[in-house]
Amino acid sequence: MNAAEIHVEVASELALFVPQHRRWGATRLATDGVSTLGHVVESLGVPLTEVGSLVVDGREVPTGHIPADGERVSVRAVPRPQRVTGAPLRFLLDVHLGTLARRLRLLGVDTAYESTDIGDAALAARSAAEQRVMLSRDRGLLRRRELFSGAFVYSTRPEEQLRDVLDRFRPELRPWTRCTACNGLLREATKQEVADRLEAGTQRSYDVFAQCRECGRAYWKGAHHDQLETIVERALAECAQPG
């Protein structure tokens, strides 16, 4: 096939992925006449997980479209809230997102987390096997075809990361129902049931407990509860707002 020159305009929400000289307005781009439009977009630096649609000369096309000479391409961002089909909404986070993982679990969101670097291939395989949305700041990982689904985490600040994920996916929140350490479900527990996991001061000061059904960790309203309550209340308020 003959090479083609196309005009590509990337949505402002995706500008951070592309070189600065390509961020504003349509830019000319030479293609080889063989590569798919999805490949061309990825070559610009935009993960396809962040692309909501590709519009060519006013019509939406699939990522497998082969660009023709002179076509004008609009790369649009994923609409919010984003719907995930094929499985219940649940997440998998890589080693760099531990704080975000704990906060999502605090809110009752099913969140798996790898605390060690197991490599992109293993993460992608787990995403596919467990049908989890892969959350990461690693663009290379998000380009792996075997992922069930994925999303780029735009901020490096945990509070902004949480706000972005909640805004993008609008998951059902069930605070205080999951273990922040292992993601297991919590149950109410008596002081006697968790006594072997408590220090003497805690036993004297608290009477209401919960325990993880998976790892056995005990929970109570301790010194940091107010900080956690603030995170929960803010998340519930923000998710209650129209998306």
Summary of the structure (lengths in Angstrom):
residues: 243
radius of gyration: 22.1
end to end distance: 44.4
largest distance: 79.0
contacts: 697
relative contact order: 0.12
helix: 36%
strand: 22%
